[in-house]
Amino acid sequence: MLEISNLALPLDAGLEGKQAEKLVRRAAARALNIPPNDITEIRLLKRSVDARKKHDVHFVATLGVELAGGTKAEAAAVEAAAHRKGAANVKAHRPYEPLRVPQVGATPRAQDEPRPIVVGTGPAGLFCALYLARAGLRPLVVERGAAVDERMAAVDAFNAGDPLDPHTNIQYGEGGAGTFSDGKLTTNIKSPWAQHVLHLFVEAGAPEEILWQAKPHIGTDLLVDIVRNIRKQIEQAGGEVCFNTQLTALHFENGRLAQAEITSLQPTPALPQTLRGRSANCPEPAQTESVAELVPASRVVLACGHSARDTFELVRDAGVHMEQKPFSVGVRIEHPQQLINRSQYGKAADHPALGAADYKLSMHLRPQKGEEQGRGVYTFCMCPGGEVVCAASEPEGVVVNGMSRFARDGRNANSALLVGVGPEDFDGEDPLAGVKLQREMERAAYRTAIAAGGEPYQAPAQTVGDFLAHRAGGPSKQVKPTYARGVAWCDLHECLPPFVARAMEQALPQLDRRLHGFADPQAVLTGVETRSSSPVRIVRGKNMQASLAAAPATAAAPEPETGLYPCGEGAGYAGGIMSAACDGLRVASALVESLQRE
C-alpha cells in the first residue's frame, strides 16, 4: 500500500456516497499520475480542515492506496514515477503494529510480591491497569467513586438540585474527570504510546474515525460505554476493580513501600432529595461509614487525578517528595456555536461535512504592575456544541468545566479562558499551596453567587461587556447559559484573584482580533474554572518511581526503588485524556521492566 500525504480535497469529499468516493479517487490518482481504475482500495489515514483562507476552506488528507496487482514491485514503480513527477508526499505505507505486552505474571519475582495496586480509574489508571492485567500481574484497582452507571445517576441528580456527593461526582468515579468532557484525544506531546491509546479505545468500542481524525474526540455520551468496556477487559485479564474504595495511607519501611491502607466507603442509605423535595439550603448528604484495611503493597501506581486533594495530603504526610507546579485558573466563556462556525469557516460554515467549529487561542501579556514577567492567557478544553458543567467535588465550592457529546450539536460553544499562575502567586512553601488558591476561588464563587441571590451551587456569571465595564449587569440577550444548576448574575471580579481578572480584561480584546466575536459583549463568562491541571507534582525519577523527601535522589542513588509510581495528570505528568492514557501505559511498562530486571 502506498501512502499519499498533504492531499487537498474539496469539502464535498467529506460527505457519504459515491460522488464523494469519486472525488477522493480522482485526487489520489492525480497524485500518483495513474488512471483512477488502477486503484482498488483507498483507506483514509488522516484528515484535517484547512480554514486559513476563508474563501477556500478544504480538507487536507493522508490516504492509503492499494493498487491493482498489489505487488511490492508495482507499488515501488508507481512511487518512483510519482517522485519523478514531483510528488514528494508519496511513500510506502507502514501499517500499525499492535501493542505487545510482556508476560511477567508467572515469573518468580512477580509471584513473590503482592499484586500491584492502581489508584484511580481515570485514563492513566485504566490504561495502566489494562497493561498490567495483560502482563499477567492481576492488578488491584481502587476507585473512590462509583462505577460509571451509578456515577451518571449521581451526576444527573446533582445537576437537578440534589446535594453534592463528595465521593462520586464529575471529578471522581469510573473514567475520571475526562468522562464528562469533550473526550478530546489530542495532545501536544509526541509519544510512541499515542497510537496504541487510540487503537485500544477503538478496541473498547470507540468509533474507528478517531484513528484518522486530526482532532479526534469521543464525547461524553460514548465515553460512558467505553470506560465500562475497558474495566471489563481489565477484569477479564485477571485484574480486580473496587469502586467506592479509597487509598487512605501509605507506609514505607527502609525507604521502600510496605503497606497501603485501603478504605471501603459504604454510603449511608437515605431517601433521595428528588423524592423528598428539595431543601432551600440544599444540605449535604449524611456522613458515610467506612472500613479501613491494611494490605501488603510493594508497588502502587498513584493515578488519582488532579482533584484528589486528600490523596495529595496523605502522600505529603507519608514523606514523599512533592513540589508546587504551575497551573491555570479562570472561567468558562460561552458563545453561540453559529458565531464560532462563521468566524472559523466563513461562507462554508453551513457545509454538512464540517460540523461544529472549534478554536484554540493563546497569548502572552506584557507584565502588569508589580510583576517581573507577563502572564499567559489561553483557551483550553474547547467544547463545540457543548455545555458548561457542574464540576464541584467539595462542599460549598463552585467549579465549572465543559463537555460535549459526540454529535457536538448543542446551541452553544464553550471553552475555558485561563490565566497562568505559578509558585510566585502561592502563599508559602507548602507543596499544596496551589490547592489553597483553588479552594479560595471555589468558595468565593459559591459565596458570590449566594450573595447575588443564587441558590447553593449555582455559578456566578457575567457577560463579557459587563465584565469589562466592572458592573454586575444581567442576563445575556444572545447566550442562554448551559450550566445545569443555573447561574447568578453578578460581578466576577468579586470571586477572581485581582491578577486573574486584570489579565482577562487585558486579553479579551486582543483575542477578539484573532477570533472575531470572541469578546462579543453578549458572550457569557461563568466561574470559576480551577481544575485545568494538577497544582502539584509528585517527583519521580527515570524509573518512574517517587523518592522520599528525607532521602531524595543523589548522584550515588539517582533512582530510589520506593515502589510508588506517580502517574498521569494528578501526579503532574499529563494534561488531558490522551497524555494521561499515554503516561499510564508508560508507567505500566516501567513497572513491568523493573520486575524483569529484578
Secondary structure, 3 states (H helix, E strand, C coil): CEEEEEEEECHHHHCCCHHHHHHHHHHHHHHHCCCHHHEEEEEEEEEEEECCCCCCCEEEEEEEEEECCCCHHHHHHHHHHHHHCCCCCEEECCCCCCCCCCCCCCCHHHHHCCCCEEECCCHHHHHHHHHHHHCCCCCEEECCCCCHHHHHHHHHHHHCCCCCCCCCCCCCCCCCHHHHCCCECCCCCCCCCHHHHHHHHHHCCCCHHHHCECCCECCHHHHHHHHHHHHHHHHHCCCEEECCEEEEEEEEECCEEEEEEEEEEECCCCCCHHHHCCCCCCCCCCCCEEEEEEEECCCEEECCCCCCHHHHHHHHHCCECEEECCEEEEEEEEEEHHHHHHHHHHHHHHCCCCCCCCCCCEEECCCCCCCCCCCEEEEEEEECCCEEEECCCCCCCCCEEEECCCCCCCCEEEEEEEEEECHHHCCCCCCCHHHHHHHHHHHHHHHHHHHCCCCCCCEEEEEHHHHHHCCCCCCCCCCCCCCCCCEEECCHHHCCCHHHHHHHHHHHHHHHHHCCCCCCCCCEEEEEECCCCCCEEECECCCCCECECCECCCCCCCCCCCCEEECCCCCCCCCCHHHHHHHHHHHHHHHHHHHHHC
